Amino acid sequence: MTKGKIIQINAEWQFVVVDLGWDVLSIGDVLGVFRDDQLIAKVKVERVQERVAAARILPDYQATNITVNDRIAAL
């Protein structure tokens, strides 16, 4: 299972940067954002680089604010 963490958040533009790159992620992948093993949001990968990726926060699937170091995992 793909696992990583949130390393940056841009609330104004509704996207996050995650610490996974093109070796494990592809554009269009949907990831779950977890805190204390609870799913708190979903994000969709829009840009992928070698070691990081940017993902748009899906507003219909956000239960609370995302914070740096929240865990991500493929759904």
C-alpha positions in Angstrom: 0.0 0.0 0.0 1.2 3.5 -0.9 1.9 5.5 2.3 3.3 9.0 2.8 2.6 12.3 4.5 1.5 15.8 3.9 4.5 18.2 3.7 2.8 21.4 2.7 -0.7 22.9 2.5 -2.1 25.8 0.4 -5.5 26.4 1.9 -6.2 29.3 -0.5 -5.7 27.2 -3.6 -7.1 24.0 -1.9 -4.1 21.8 -2.6 -1.5 19.8 -0.6 2.0 18.6 -1.4 2.9 15.0 -0.4 6.2 13.3 0.1 5.7 10.7 -2.7 6.8 11.1 -6.3 6.4 9.5 -9.7 7.8 6.1 -8.6 4.5 5.5 -6.7 2.0 8.1 -7.8 0.3 9.0 -11.1 -1.9 11.9 -12.1 -5.5 11.1 -11.2 -4.7 8.9 -8.2 -7.1 9.5 -5.3 -5.5 9.4 -1.8 -7.0 9.3 1.6 -5.7 11.7 4.3 -5.6 10.1 7.7 -5.1 11.3 11.3 -5.1 8.8 14.2 -6.2 6.1 11.7 -9.4 8.1 10.8 -10.1 9.2 7.2 -10.4 13.0 7.3 -10.2 13.9 3.6 -9.5 12.8 0.1 -7.2 14.4 -2.4 -6.6 13.9 -6.1 -3.1 14.0 -7.6 -2.7 16.7 -10.2 1.1 17.1 -10.6 3.9 14.6 -10.0 7.6 15.2 -9.8 10.5 12.9 -8.8 10.0 13.1 -5.1 6.9 15.1 -4.4 3.4 15.4 -5.8 0.6 18.1 -5.6 -2.9 17.0 -5.0 -6.2 19.0 -5.0 -8.3 18.7 -1.9 -11.7 17.2 -2.7 -14.1 19.5 -0.8 -17.0 16.9 -0.7 -14.7 14.5 1.2 -13.1 16.8 3.8 -14.3 16.3 7.3 -11.7 18.6 9.0 -8.7 20.8 8.2 -5.7 19.0 6.9 -2.4 19.6 8.7 1.3 19.0 7.9 2.3 15.5 8.8 -1.1 14.0 8.4 -0.7 10.6 6.8 -1.7 9.7 3.2 -2.5 6.3 1.7 -3.9 5.1 -1.5 -7.6 4.2 -1.4 
